[in-house]
Amino acid sequence: QVQLVESGGGLVQPGGSLRLSCAASGSIFKITAMGWYRQVPGKQRELVAITTGGTTNYADSVKGRFTISRDNAENTVYLQMNSVKPEDTAVYYCNAKLSFSPDREVWGQGTLVTVSS
């Protein structure tokens, strides 16, 4: 089994910065990609950023402001959030896509990011 635990959420002022962390444990060899999604009540979960080793992809809404990175030695993926806006407020979920498993992906429990003055 693969388990993901997010941390780093909290309250931040507009224009500020925040770094989210996601630690993976278990059968990490099954992980083919990791990413961050976010969701607000009443809306679908939205892709924020994904890393597949040497490549990264970002939603248009966060390009130039957010950076995803991965520390393989620590089995951890990060989301550095800079110049945050109120519309970035959401529950942020870590996601891992899997191989060799009946489950195609696994989700963390989520961490709340609130951007407000």
N, C-alpha and C positions, 0 to 999 in steps of 0.2 A: 504494500500500500504506500501511496504517496500522500503526505500531509503538508499543508501550507499554513503558515502562521504569519499574519501581517502585523506590523507595528508602525508607529510613527505618526499616526493621525492625531488630529487635535484642532485647536482654534488658531487661525493665523489671519493677520490683517491683509487687506488688499495690497498687492505689490510685494508682499513678503515671500518667504521661501519655506519649504518644508520638504523633508525627505522621508519617504516611505520605504520600509524594508519588508521583504518576504523571505522567510527561511523555509527551505524544503527539507523534508526528512523522509526516510523510508527507501523505497525502490527508486532512487533518483535516476538510475540508469535508464528508466523508462521515459524520462522527460525529453521531449524533442524541441519544445519551445516554451517560453514563459512570457507572461505579459500582465498588463494591468488593465482592468476595466473599471468603470464607475457607473453608478446608478442612483437616480433620485426617485422618490415616490411617484408612481403613475407613469413612469417612462421606462423604456427598454434599457437594458444594460448596454453600455456604450464602450467600444474599444478605445483605449487611451494610447497604449504603446505595446509593442511586442518585440522581443528579441529572439532570434534563431541562430545563436552563435555569433557570427560575424556581421549580421545584418540587423537593422532595426527599422521599425515602421511606426509612424505616429499618426494620430488623428489630426486633421487639419486645425482643429480648434486649439491644439496644444503645441503645434510645431514652433520651434524656437524658444519655447518656455520650459518644456519638460524634457527630461533626459532619462532614458532607461539604461541600466547597466547591470551586469551580472558578474558575480564573484564565484567562480566555479569551486575554488578552494573552500569557500564557506557555504556553498550551496545556497546562495542568497541572491535575490534580484532586488534592485533598488529603483525607485522612481524619485528623481530629483525634480521638485516642483518650484519653479521660479516665477516671479512676476504673477503671482496667483490673482485670480479674479473672483468676484462673488459667484459667478456661474460655474466655477470649479467645485463649488460645494456639492458633495456627494459622498456616498459610501464607496470606497475604493476596494476592489477585490483583486487579489492575486490569482492568476490562472496558470495552470501548467497543462500542456497538451502531451498526451501519453502515447506510447507504442507498447505492443505486447500486453495489452490489458483490455478487458471488456469495457472498461470506462475509457472514453476517448479523452477526457479531460477531468481535472480536479480543481476545486475552488477553495480558497481560503475563507475565513469567516467574515472578512470585511473589516475595514477600519474607517471611521468617519472623519472626513476633512470638512471643516467649516471655515469659510472665508468671510469674515465680517469685521466691521469696525467696532 
